[in-house]
């Protein structure tokens, strides 16, 4: 499929899900990619760490791909770059802060210098084939969050990226309502818009309000050691925490490699200029408890992050009864159990836990309904196309946009080909989409047999059968809920296998495949009889 005299949109990731954003625009035979993100492994993919969009469609057309434009530096927008950029073989474009973080990823992957990385300074316009591109700064929970204005022969696109409205962003200078209104005055064919917080009837809130909330909360806990956990990438929040520590007369200790990296990159990009000097954990632990504030990674329950190790007592930083942990972050869906485990451990040790439900110590980086309505009024697109949300979020934003007077709404999912112009906008086809997994050092399909087998093993266990000379058999079961009945099960299963093999006559008695299948079925039936499980059965025949 090659775009002709038309403007096409196709999401390979990020539509019907939150995360893993990969968006394509097609025009006059060429493609433009916006963002190349990933998401983190979930319970449905046991043993994996990262999940990527399947890029097979665009990899087959990479000769027509002009470049990848990155809106901002969150992992769900740049995390797949070191895994796919070299294969795609096209230039990357990013503003300075994002470019520095991408460069570090490329360096760690041994790709620095092998992938062209263009730094877009001072928001200058640039052209890629039929696409004219300019960055528009918007507030978000990271430095240099940007929308894109994409000029094409068939109309202008306003691609929001992740955004919010904030009168006190603390870091960066977002576009003003007047500037956004002027973009709308130029005429906008379609707005491709973040849907994450569409169900929130309130505006997301300001970082300035969080500063005041954190200042008041930390001020309550005189004489106590205070630890704050937040998203490492939230440079504005780090600025806030630095100011809060100074205002409260506390030394600041930072724990977590991702925090160290963000601080380094932010300062190199001109942010966090007045950030206080930090002290190391050992120094922090020797200070009086009320004279230190710790900022640590791990607010999403990550097992290897600093907070988890602190909670388990496996870190240079220690917390005791009466100390305080502030969760200055939102709970990402899917992380509830992991976060709860850490919070329960802390609570069991007498540590006071404060979240954004008890105190105004966090605001979202995504727009609520009032912010969406405001942006609709400034940009005034002919078409609203929701992205960056689950199906329910995107359908709700389409309904809301219609209520707000946007003439047309287009709902799509990963793999849908949507023609925006000319003619009536809508879906006209589908392409391959899906998920890939980082499984150890290998990128594998999410629907491959390895993952199917792993799920079955996790659910039902495994039985190993060894068939030796003379049709003797040994059975070993792993992960079966038998405990004290295990020996009896094993003896009976071995007898069943031997009996099944004895029933093979003639050529079948010497056919290896027939032997394996007879042994497999007998062992599986025995396991089902004893515990109600249907385990995976592996048979090895010893000649």
LINWOVEN-V422135 format. One record per residue. N is the residue number from 1. RES is the residue in three letters. OMEGA is omega in radians with two decimals (999 if undefined). Layout:
n = {N/N}
res = {RES/RES}
omega = {OMEGA/OMEGA}
//
This chain:
n = {1/2/3/4/5/6/7/8/9/10/11/12/13/14/15/16/17/18/19/20/21/22/23/24/25/26/27/28/29/30/31/32/33/34/35/36/37/38/39/40/41/42/43/44/45/46/47/48/49/50/51/52/53/54/55/56/57/58/59/60/61/62/63/64/65/66/67/68/69/70/71/72/73/74/75/76/77/78/79/80/81/82/83/84/85/86/87/88/89/90/91/92/93/94/95/96/97/98/99/100/101/102/103/104/105/106/107/108/109/110/111/112/113/114/115/116/117/118/119/120/121/122/123/124/125/126/127/128/129/130/131/132/133/134/135/136/137/138/139/140/141/142/143/144/145/146/147/148/149/150/151/152/153/154/155/156/157/158/159/160/161/162/163/164/165/166/167/168/169/170/171/172/173/174/175/176/177/178/179/180/181/182/183/184/185/186/187/188/189/190/191/192/193/194/195/196/197/198/199/200/201/202/203/204/205/206/207/208/209/210/211/212/213/214/215/216/217/218/219/220/221/222/223/224/225/226/227/228/229/230/231/232/233/234/235/236/237/238/239/240/241/242/243/244/245/246/247/248/249/250/251/252/253/254/255/256/257/258/259/260/261/262/263/264/265/266/267/268/269/270/271/272/273/274/275/276/277/278/279/280/281/282/283/284/285/286/287/288/289/290/291/292/293/294/295/296/297/298/299/300/301/302/303/304/305/306/307/308/309/310/311/312/313/314/315/316/317/318/319/320/321/322/323/324/325/326/327/328/329/330/331/332/333/334/335/336/337/338/339/340/341/342/343/344/345/346/347/348/349/350/351/352/353/354/355/356/357/358/359/360/361/362/363/364/365/366/367/368/369/370/371/372/373/374/375/376/377/378/379/380/381/382/383/384/385/386/387/388/389/390/391/392/393/394/395/396/397/398/399/400/401/402/403/404/405/406/407/408/409/410/411/412/413/414/415/416/417/418/419/420/421/422/423/424/425/426/427/428/429/430/431/432/433/434/435/436/437/438/439/440/441/442/443/444/445/446/447/448/449/450/451/452/453/454/455/456/457/458/459/460/461/462/463/464/465/466/467/468/469/470/471/472/473/474/475/476/477/478/479/480/481/482/483/484/485/486/487/488/489/490/491/492/493/494/495/496/497/498/499/500/501/502/503/504/505/506/507/508/509/510/511/512/513/514/515/516/517/518/519/520/521/522/523/524/525/526/527/528/529/530/531/532/533/534/535/536/537/538/539/540/541/542/543}
res = {UNK/UNK/UNK/UNK/UNK/UNK/UNK/UNK/UNK/UNK/UNK/UNK/UNK/UNK/UNK/UNK/UNK/UNK/UNK/UNK/UNK/UNK/UNK/UNK/UNK/UNK/UNK/UNK/UNK/UNK/UNK/UNK/UNK/UNK/UNK/UNK/UNK/UNK/UNK/UNK/UNK/UNK/UNK/UNK/UNK/UNK/UNK/UNK/UNK/UNK/UNK/UNK/UNK/UNK/UNK/UNK/UNK/UNK/UNK/UNK/UNK/UNK/UNK/UNK/UNK/UNK/UNK/UNK/UNK/UNK/UNK/UNK/UNK/UNK/UNK/UNK/UNK/UNK/UNK/UNK/UNK/UNK/UNK/UNK/UNK/UNK/UNK/UNK/UNK/UNK/UNK/UNK/UNK/UNK/UNK/UNK/UNK/UNK/UNK/UNK/UNK/UNK/UNK/UNK/UNK/UNK/UNK/UNK/UNK/UNK/UNK/UNK/UNK/UNK/UNK/UNK/UNK/UNK/UNK/UNK/UNK/UNK/UNK/UNK/UNK/UNK/UNK/UNK/UNK/UNK/UNK/UNK/UNK/UNK/UNK/UNK/UNK/UNK/UNK/UNK/UNK/UNK/UNK/UNK/UNK/UNK/UNK/UNK/UNK/UNK/UNK/UNK/UNK/UNK/UNK/UNK/UNK/UNK/UNK/UNK/UNK/UNK/UNK/UNK/UNK/UNK/UNK/UNK/UNK/UNK/UNK/UNK/UNK/UNK/UNK/UNK/UNK/UNK/UNK/UNK/UNK/UNK/UNK/UNK/UNK/UNK/UNK/UNK/UNK/UNK/UNK/UNK/UNK/UNK/UNK/UNK/UNK/UNK/UNK/UNK/UNK/UNK/UNK/UNK/UNK/UNK/UNK/UNK/UNK/UNK/UNK/UNK/UNK/UNK/UNK/UNK/UNK/UNK/UNK/UNK/UNK/UNK/UNK/UNK/UNK/UNK/UNK/UNK/UNK/UNK/UNK/UNK/UNK/UNK/UNK/UNK/UNK/UNK/UNK/UNK/UNK/UNK/UNK/UNK/UNK/UNK/UNK/UNK/UNK/UNK/UNK/UNK/UNK/UNK/UNK/UNK/UNK/UNK/UNK/UNK/UNK/UNK/UNK/UNK/UNK/UNK/UNK/UNK/UNK/UNK/UNK/UNK/UNK/UNK/UNK/UNK/UNK/UNK/UNK/UNK/UNK/UNK/UNK/UNK/UNK/UNK/UNK/UNK/UNK/UNK/UNK/UNK/UNK/UNK/UNK/UNK/UNK/UNK/UNK/UNK/UNK/UNK/UNK/UNK/UNK/UNK/UNK/UNK/UNK/UNK/UNK/UNK/UNK/UNK/UNK/UNK/UNK/UNK/UNK/UNK/UNK/UNK/UNK/UNK/UNK/UNK/UNK/UNK/UNK/UNK/UNK/UNK/UNK/UNK/UNK/UNK/UNK/UNK/UNK/UNK/UNK/UNK/UNK/UNK/UNK/UNK/UNK/UNK/UNK/UNK/UNK/UNK/UNK/UNK/UNK/UNK/UNK/UNK/UNK/UNK/UNK/UNK/UNK/UNK/UNK/UNK/UNK/UNK/UNK/UNK/UNK/UNK/UNK/UNK/UNK/UNK/UNK/UNK/UNK/UNK/UNK/UNK/UNK/UNK/UNK/UNK/UNK/UNK/UNK/UNK/UNK/UNK/UNK/UNK/UNK/UNK/UNK/UNK/UNK/UNK/UNK/UNK/UNK/UNK/UNK/UNK/UNK/UNK/UNK/UNK/UNK/UNK/UNK/UNK/UNK/UNK/UNK/UNK/UNK/UNK/UNK/UNK/UNK/UNK/UNK/UNK/UNK/UNK/UNK/UNK/UNK/UNK/UNK/UNK/UNK/UNK/UNK/UNK/UNK/UNK/UNK/UNK/UNK/UNK/UNK/UNK/UNK/UNK/UNK/UNK/UNK/UNK/UNK/UNK/UNK/UNK/UNK/UNK/UNK/UNK/UNK/UNK/UNK/UNK/UNK/UNK/UNK/UNK/UNK/UNK/UNK/UNK/UNK/UNK/UNK/UNK/UNK/UNK/UNK/UNK/UNK/UNK/UNK/UNK/UNK/UNK/UNK/UNK/UNK/UNK/UNK/UNK/UNK/UNK/UNK/UNK/UNK/UNK/UNK/UNK/UNK/UNK/UNK/UNK/UNK/UNK/UNK/UNK/UNK/UNK/UNK/UNK/UNK/UNK/UNK/UNK/UNK/UNK/UNK/UNK/UNK/UNK/UNK/UNK/UNK/UNK/UNK/UNK/UNK/UNK/UNK/UNK/UNK/UNK/UNK/UNK/UNK/UNK/UNK/UNK/UNK/UNK/UNK}
omega = {-3.13/-3.13/-3.13/3.12/-3.00/3.05/-3.04/2.98/3.05/3.04/2.98/3.08/3.05/3.08/-2.99/-3.14/3.05/-3.09/3.01/-3.01/3.03/-3.09/3.14/2.95/-3.14/-3.12/3.04/3.04/-3.07/3.13/3.02/3.09/3.04/3.12/-3.12/-2.97/3.12/2.98/-3.08/-3.12/-3.13/-3.12/-3.14/3.12/-3.04/3.07/-3.13/-3.12/-3.03/3.11/-3.11/2.96/3.04/-3.06/-3.05/-3.10/-3.07/3.07/3.10/-3.10/-3.03/3.06/3.14/3.11/-3.01/-3.11/3.09/3.13/-3.05/-3.07/-3.14/-2.86/3.03/-3.04/-3.12/3.07/3.14/-2.95/-3.13/-3.07/-3.09/-3.10/-3.02/-3.02/-3.12/3.13/3.12/3.02/-3.14/-3.14/3.01/3.13/-3.11/3.01/-2.89/-3.11/3.11/-3.11/3.13/3.11/3.09/3.14/3.10/3.09/3.14/3.12/3.13/-3.14/-3.12/-3.05/-3.13/-3.06/3.10/3.11/-3.13/-3.14/-3.11/3.13/-3.14/-3.08/3.06/3.03/-3.13/3.11/3.02/-3.08/2.99/-3.11/-3.11/-3.08/2.96/-2.95/2.96/3.09/3.06/-3.07/3.03/3.10/3.06/-3.10/3.06/3.09/3.04/2.90/-3.04/2.81/3.05/2.86/-3.09/3.12/3.07/3.09/-3.04/3.11/-3.07/3.11/2.93/-3.11/-2.93/-2.88/3.05/-3.03/3.00/2.98/-3.06/3.11/3.12/-3.04/-3.14/3.10/3.11/-3.13/-3.12/3.08/-3.13/3.04/3.12/3.14/3.12/3.09/3.11/3.06/3.09/3.13/3.13/-3.12/-3.12/3.10/-3.03/2.98/3.11/-2.75/3.01/-3.09/-2.89/-3.00/-3.04/3.14/-3.12/-3.11/-3.12/3.02/-3.02/3.12/-3.01/3.05/3.07/3.08/3.11/3.09/-3.12/3.11/3.13/3.11/3.13/-3.09/3.13/3.14/3.13/-2.88/3.12/3.13/3.13/3.02/-3.11/3.04/3.10/3.04/-3.09/3.07/-3.09/-3.04/-3.05/-3.07/3.11/3.12/3.08/3.06/3.11/-3.08/3.06/3.13/3.12/3.13/-3.13/-3.11/-3.12/3.12/-3.13/2.97/-3.06/3.05/-3.13/-3.10/3.12/-3.08/-3.12/3.06/3.11/-3.11/-3.11/3.13/3.13/-3.10/3.14/3.14/3.08/-3.12/3.08/3.11/3.11/-3.09/-3.10/-3.14/-3.08/3.03/-3.10/3.10/-3.12/-3.07/-3.10/3.08/-3.13/-3.09/3.13/3.11/2.99/-2.97/-3.10/-3.10/-3.12/2.98/-3.09/2.99/-3.02/3.01/2.99/-3.11/3.09/3.06/-3.12/-2.97/-3.09/-3.13/-3.00/-3.03/3.12/-3.13/3.06/3.14/-3.14/-3.13/-3.12/-3.06/3.09/3.09/3.10/3.07/-3.11/3.11/-3.12/3.06/-2.99/3.01/3.11/3.08/-3.12/-3.10/3.08/3.13/-3.14/3.12/-3.10/-3.11/-3.02/-3.08/-3.12/3.11/3.13/3.14/-3.14/-3.14/3.10/3.12/3.12/-3.13/3.11/3.10/3.10/3.13/3.11/-3.14/3.10/3.08/-3.13/3.05/-3.14/-3.01/-3.08/-3.06/3.09/2.94/-3.12/3.04/-3.07/-2.97/2.92/-3.04/3.12/3.13/3.07/-3.12/3.13/-3.12/3.06/-3.09/3.12/-3.03/3.09/-3.13/3.00/-3.07/2.99/3.09/3.14/2.98/3.04/3.09/2.99/-3.07/-3.10/3.12/-3.07/3.09/-3.14/3.12/3.09/3.11/-3.12/3.12/3.10/3.09/-3.09/3.01/3.05/-2.96/-3.02/3.08/3.12/3.08/-3.12/3.07/3.12/3.10/3.12/2.98/-3.11/3.03/3.13/3.13/-0.04/3.08/-3.11/-3.11/3.08/-3.14/3.08/3.14/3.11/3.05/-3.14/2.99/-3.11/-3.06/3.00/-3.07/2.93/-3.06/-2.98/3.10/-3.03/2.99/-3.00/3.11/-3.12/-3.13/-3.11/-3.09/3.14/-3.12/3.08/-3.14/-3.10/3.10/-3.14/3.11/-3.12/-3.06/-2.96/-3.11/-3.09/3.04/3.10/3.13/3.05/3.11/-3.10/3.11/-3.14/3.10/3.01/-3.07/2.99/-3.10/3.04/3.13/3.13/3.08/3.09/-3.06/-3.03/3.10/-3.05/3.12/-2.99/-3.09/3.13/3.09/-3.08/-3.13/-3.11/3.13/3.12/3.09/3.14/3.13/-3.14/3.12/-3.14/3.13/3.14/3.14/3.10/-3.09/3.05/-3.09/-3.12/-3.12/-3.12/-3.12/-3.05/-3.13/3.10/3.12/-3.12/-3.08/3.11/3.13/-3.12/-3.11/-3.13/-3.14/-3.13/3.11/3.12/3.14/-3.14/3.13/-3.05/-3.01/3.12/3.12/3.03/-3.03/2.92/-3.11/3.08/-3.10/3.06/3.13/3.12/-3.11/999}
//
